[in-house]
Amino acid sequence: MSATAQPAKMKKDESFLGKLGGTLVRRKKSKEVSDLHEEGKNAINAPMLPSGTDIHPEDTLLEENAERIMLDPTSRENLKFKDLLKVLIDWINSELEEDRIIVKDLEEDCYDGQVLQKLFEKLSGRKLNVAEVTQSEIGQKQKLQTVLEAVNELLRPHGWTIEWSVDSIHSKNLVAIVYLLVALAMHFQAPIRLPEHVSAKVVVVKKREGILQTALVSKELTSTTEMMMGRFERDAFDTLLDHAPDKLNVVKTSLITFVNKHLNKLNLEVTELESQFADGVYLILLMGLLENYFVPLYNFFLTPESFEQKVHNVAFAFELMQDGGLKKPKARPEDVVNLNLKSTLRVLYNLFTNYKNSD
């Protein structure tokens, strides 16, 4: 009896395993069909999507006529765009140094409103009525709402186009964050030089009649320095270069006489302002002479070869100027390295006005 029962049991087990295996195979095939359907739907819904850009699952859940904006990956690697991000990050860290706030990534550090709140309060001198620390999404968006209302109220009367919102900032839309920071930097005349002609490509995803439509759009983030500073008073060098170029040589001669008065002590001489200060070495040595101290050679590159080494030197010279009680130069180190005449003149003229009576 046991001999006949065992084959029956084995047959039952085989039947069970067979059914289980069949179920798993059917589920696998069902998933493959589902994946294939999803792939086909994305191919139909997004025929113009740039390569390298992914449509995220939440994009397919967009409400009718809603849209989502994403930064195109190629723009994220653009050198001018990366330069703009670095300038903005350095500026924020400089402004919020007393608050011991250090920003490393604009998307991750600005989306919750904390940094934007502190920055706006520092720049405007206004204290906003918001909670200091907010962990919940609702609390973060409420803080952002308060901060952006204050920002918009300040900027709108001056003709600014509002290119940001609570949702775009909180969703870490880098282009919206950059638009906001550039507007604040320009409005409050930040002592920085924004790189010119920076644009970013964004992928705009819209839902129309249940179908996702995509488009690649170029967004201008900065224009020329002259146009960006056109909202404010142009300085003496803008006027000099535009309307009195004949007097430029007189100014350059005065500045050359000033710097050589001090650099001659080290048996150094300048004949060309644009090129001879571009690597930062003479600027550093000049600051040491003006402030009567020796700058250790390990603090800078005495014979810089790369662009980065030159920028390091000029930035270090700017730090020495601030240590000497001067305001942070409005010129960017990159501008001086790139032989930008106005930037170099501004830096040297600032030294001239502060140290013209020094021996």
C-alpha distance (Angstrom), angle and dihedral (degrees) to the residues before:
residue distance angle dihedral
M1 . . .
S2 3.78 . .
A3 3.82 89.3 .
T4 3.78 91.8 58.3
A5 3.83 93.9 40.6
Q6 3.82 94.8 56.9
P7 3.82 96.8 59.8
A8 3.77 88.1 47.8
K9 3.80 90.6 53.4
M10 3.80 91.4 46.8
K11 3.77 89.7 50.1
K12 3.79 90.0 50.8
D13 3.83 91.8 49.5
E14 3.81 91.4 47.4
S15 3.75 89.5 50.1
F16 3.83 90.9 50.8
L17 3.80 93.1 47.8
G18 3.75 90.1 46.6
K19 3.76 91.4 53.4
L20 3.82 91.1 45.8
G21 3.79 90.6 49.5
G22 3.75 90.9 47.7
T23 3.80 90.7 50.8
L24 3.81 91.5 50.9
V25 3.80 91.4 48.6
R26 3.79 91.3 49.0
R27 3.82 90.9 48.9
K28 3.80 90.5 49.3
K29 3.78 91.5 49.6
S30 3.78 90.3 46.0
K31 3.82 90.2 52.8
E32 3.81 91.1 47.9
V33 3.78 90.1 51.6
S34 3.81 90.1 47.4
D35 3.82 91.5 49.2
L36 3.78 90.9 47.1
H37 3.80 90.2 49.7
E38 3.82 90.8 49.6
E39 3.81 91.0 48.2
G40 3.77 90.8 49.7
K41 3.79 92.0 47.8
N42 3.81 91.2 52.2
A43 3.80 90.6 47.4
I44 3.79 90.2 53.0
N45 3.79 96.3 39.8
A46 3.79 95.9 46.4
P47 3.81 108.8 34.0
M48 3.81 93.4 146.0
L49 3.80 97.9 45.9
P50 3.83 110.6 134.1
S51 3.78 115.1 -115.1
G52 3.77 114.3 -97.8
T53 3.81 93.3 31.3
D54 3.78 118.0 110.7
I55 3.78 125.2 -153.2
H56 3.77 105.1 -135.6
P57 3.81 120.8 -137.3
E58 3.80 91.1 -111.0
D59 3.80 89.4 60.2
T60 3.80 90.9 66.2
L61 3.80 87.8 55.5
L62 3.79 93.1 59.6
E63 3.77 114.9 132.8
E64 3.79 118.5 -115.1
N65 3.85 111.7 -72.2
A66 3.81 90.9 6.9
E67 3.79 120.9 127.8
R68 3.78 140.0 -158.1
I69 3.82 126.4 -156.3
M70 3.81 122.6 -149.7
L71 3.81 130.1 -178.9
D72 3.78 112.3 -112.1
P73 3.85 109.5 -118.4
T74 3.81 92.3 -126.8
S75 3.82 91.0 60.7
R76 3.78 91.9 52.1
E77 3.80 88.7 61.9
N78 3.81 94.9 44.0
L79 3.82 108.8 121.2
K80 3.82 95.4 -139.9
F81 3.81 90.7 49.2
K82 3.81 91.1 49.4
D83 3.80 88.9 48.1
L84 3.81 90.3 53.6
L85 3.81 90.9 50.7
K86 3.82 90.7 51.2
V87 3.83 92.5 49.3
L88 3.82 91.0 50.8
I89 3.82 93.6 45.8
D90 3.81 92.6 49.0
W91 3.81 89.9 48.0
I92 3.82 93.5 51.1
N93 3.80 91.7 47.4
S94 3.80 90.5 49.5
E95 3.81 92.1 50.4
L96 3.81 94.8 45.6
E97 3.79 97.9 39.8
E98 3.81 91.7 112.4
D99 3.81 90.0 54.4
R100 3.81 88.9 53.4
I101 3.78 90.2 -125.1
I102 3.79 116.0 150.5
V103 3.80 119.0 -168.9
K104 3.79 117.4 -159.9
D105 3.80 102.8 160.4
L106 3.82 123.3 29.1
E107 3.80 94.8 -152.6
E108 3.79 96.6 48.6
D109 3.81 97.3 36.9
C110 3.82 102.0 41.9
Y111 3.79 105.7 40.2
D112 3.83 97.7 84.0
G113 3.82 95.3 53.9
Q114 3.80 98.1 -119.4
V115 3.82 97.1 109.3
L116 3.82 92.7 38.8
Q117 3.80 90.1 52.1
K118 3.81 93.3 51.5
L119 3.80 92.2 44.3
F120 3.80 94.1 50.1
E121 3.81 91.7 46.6
K122 3.81 91.2 50.5
L123 3.81 94.3 47.3
S124 3.81 97.9 41.8
G125 3.79 99.9 34.0
R126 3.82 88.6 -130.3
K127 3.80 125.6 128.4
L128 3.80 113.0 -139.1
N129 3.78 121.3 -145.6
V130 3.80 99.1 -123.6
A131 3.79 137.1 123.1
E132 3.79 111.7 -91.7
V133 3.79 96.8 -136.1
T134 3.80 124.3 25.9
Q135 3.80 122.1 176.4
S136 3.79 101.4 171.9
E137 3.79 122.2 83.1
I138 3.80 90.8 -124.4
G139 3.81 91.5 52.0
Q140 3.80 92.0 47.6
K141 3.79 92.5 50.7
Q142 3.80 91.3 47.5
K143 3.80 89.4 53.4
L144 3.80 91.0 47.3
Q145 3.80 89.8 49.5
T146 3.81 91.3 54.9
V147 3.81 93.6 44.9
L148 3.81 95.1 46.7
E149 3.81 92.8 45.9
A150 3.81 88.5 56.0
V151 3.82 91.8 45.8
N152 3.81 93.9 47.4
E153 3.78 92.2 46.3
L154 3.79 88.3 55.2
L155 3.81 99.1 43.0
R156 3.82 104.4 37.1
P157 3.84 95.7 71.3
H158 3.81 88.2 56.1
G159 3.80 93.0 58.1
W160 3.79 100.3 -100.6
T161 3.79 118.0 156.5
I162 3.79 109.0 -133.2
E163 3.81 105.4 -126.6
W164 3.81 96.7 168.7
S165 3.81 139.3 64.5
V166 3.79 140.0 -178.4
D167 3.81 91.5 -97.1
S168 3.81 95.5 46.2
I169 3.82 93.4 49.1
H170 3.81 93.9 43.5
S171 3.81 91.6 48.2
K172 3.83 87.5 56.8
N173 3.79 95.5 -112.3
L174 3.80 98.6 175.8
V175 3.81 95.1 -162.2
A176 3.83 91.5 54.6
I177 3.82 90.7 47.7
V178 3.82 91.5 50.1
Y179 3.82 91.9 47.4
L180 3.81 89.2 54.1
L181 3.80 95.5 46.8
V182 3.82 93.5 46.1
A183 3.82 89.7 51.6
L184 3.82 91.7 50.3
A185 3.81 92.3 46.1
M186 3.79 91.9 51.2
H187 3.81 95.8 42.3
F188 3.79 93.8 50.6
Q189 3.83 92.2 40.2
A190 3.78 93.5 -122.2
P191 3.83 113.7 -153.7
I192 3.79 91.3 -113.5
R193 3.78 137.1 98.7
L194 3.77 112.4 -127.0
P195 3.82 112.7 -148.3
E196 3.79 111.6 -106.2
H197 3.81 129.3 -114.2
V198 3.79 97.2 11.0
S199 3.77 114.6 165.3
A200 3.79 133.9 168.6
K201 3.78 131.7 -152.6
V202 3.78 115.0 -132.0
V203 3.77 131.3 -171.1
V204 3.79 111.0 -131.6
V205 3.80 113.5 -156.6
K206 3.82 116.2 -165.8
K207 3.79 131.6 176.2
R208 3.81 116.0 -136.1
E209 3.80 120.9 173.7
G210 3.77 90.2 -17.8
I211 3.80 93.9 -52.8
L212 3.80 124.8 110.7
Q213 3.78 114.2 -126.5
T214 3.80 122.1 -168.5
A215 3.77 134.4 -163.8
L216 3.79 134.7 177.8
V217 3.81 110.7 -130.1
S218 3.81 130.0 -177.8
K219 3.82 116.0 -136.0
E220 3.82 120.1 -160.7
L221 3.80 108.5 -138.7
T222 3.82 99.7 173.7
S223 3.80 135.0 11.0
T224 3.81 128.5 -168.3
T225 3.78 120.7 -36.4
E226 3.80 89.4 -118.0
M227 3.80 92.5 54.2
M228 3.79 93.6 43.4
M229 3.79 91.0 49.5
G230 3.80 91.2 41.4
R231 3.79 89.1 92.8
F232 3.77 88.1 66.1
E233 3.78 137.5 42.4
R234 3.77 114.2 -65.0
D235 3.76 113.2 -128.5
A236 3.78 129.7 -120.8
F237 3.79 94.0 -91.8
D238 3.81 93.1 55.8
T239 3.80 88.6 53.7
L240 3.79 92.1 43.2
L241 3.78 95.5 51.8
D242 3.81 94.9 41.1
H243 3.79 101.5 42.0
A244 3.79 109.5 15.2
P245 3.82 109.2 33.5
D246 3.80 88.3 149.8
K247 3.82 88.6 67.5
L248 3.79 92.6 50.3
N249 3.81 92.9 85.7
V250 3.81 90.0 53.5
V251 3.82 90.5 55.2
K252 3.80 92.2 45.1
T253 3.80 91.3 49.8
S254 3.81 91.3 51.5
L255 3.80 91.8 49.9
I256 3.81 92.6 46.5
T257 3.81 90.1 51.6
F258 3.82 89.6 49.7
V259 3.82 96.8 49.9
N260 3.81 94.1 42.3
K261 3.81 90.7 52.4
H262 3.82 86.0 67.4
L263 3.81 104.2 27.6
N264 3.81 90.8 53.0
K265 3.82 86.3 71.5
L266 3.82 85.6 71.1
N267 3.81 92.5 41.6
L268 3.80 89.9 -106.3
E269 3.77 125.9 133.2
V270 3.80 134.4 -169.4
T271 3.79 124.1 -148.8
E272 3.83 100.9 157.4
L273 3.80 117.8 45.9
E274 3.81 97.2 -168.5
S275 3.80 98.6 51.7
Q276 3.79 105.2 29.7
F277 3.82 95.3 56.2
A278 3.80 94.7 41.5
D279 3.82 96.2 93.9
G280 3.82 93.6 48.8
V281 3.83 96.3 -125.9
Y282 3.80 96.7 109.9
L283 3.82 90.6 43.9
I284 3.81 91.0 55.5
L285 3.80 93.9 45.8
L286 3.81 90.5 45.8
M287 3.81 91.5 53.9
G288 3.80 90.6 50.6
L289 3.81 90.2 51.7
L290 3.80 93.8 46.5
E291 3.82 92.6 48.9
N292 3.81 95.1 37.8
Y293 3.80 100.2 -120.5
F294 3.79 137.9 112.6
V295 3.79 116.3 -114.3
P296 3.84 110.2 -141.3
L297 3.80 109.8 -118.4
Y298 3.81 92.1 -132.7
N299 3.82 89.7 66.7
F300 3.79 93.9 69.4
F301 3.80 144.5 16.2
L302 3.80 109.5 -90.9
T303 3.81 91.9 -167.2
P304 3.81 104.5 24.3
E305 3.78 115.6 -167.7
S306 3.80 106.8 174.9
F307 3.79 129.6 60.2
E308 3.81 89.7 -116.8
Q309 3.81 92.5 54.8
K310 3.80 91.0 51.1
V311 3.81 91.8 48.9
H312 3.81 88.8 49.7
N313 3.81 90.2 54.1
V314 3.81 95.5 48.5
A315 3.81 91.6 45.4
F316 3.81 89.1 50.8
A317 3.82 90.1 50.9
F318 3.82 88.4 52.5
E319 3.82 89.0 53.3
L320 3.80 90.0 52.5
M321 3.80 89.5 51.6
Q322 3.79 91.1 53.2
D323 3.81 90.3 47.1
G324 3.81 86.1 55.2
G325 3.80 91.0 57.3
L326 3.81 98.6 -98.1
K327 3.78 122.4 132.4
K328 3.79 117.0 -104.0
P329 3.83 107.1 -86.5
K330 3.80 114.7 -105.9
A331 3.78 89.4 -139.5
R332 3.78 118.3 89.8
P333 3.82 119.1 -124.9
E334 3.81 88.0 -124.0
D335 3.81 90.4 58.4
V336 3.80 92.6 54.5
V337 3.81 91.1 47.1
N338 3.80 89.5 49.7
L339 3.84 89.8 57.6
N340 3.81 94.2 -110.5
L341 3.81 101.8 172.0
K342 3.81 97.8 -156.0
S343 3.80 92.1 49.6
T344 3.81 92.4 50.4
L345 3.82 91.7 45.8
R346 3.81 91.7 50.9
V347 3.80 92.0 52.1
L348 3.80 94.5 47.1
Y349 3.79 94.3 42.2
N350 3.80 89.1 53.5
L351 3.80 88.6 55.1
F352 3.81 91.1 45.3
T353 3.82 94.1 53.9
N354 3.82 91.6 48.9
Y355 3.80 100.4 40.5
K356 3.82 106.1 25.1
N357 3.79 91.0 115.0
S358 3.81 95.1 47.1
D359 3.77 120.2 113.5
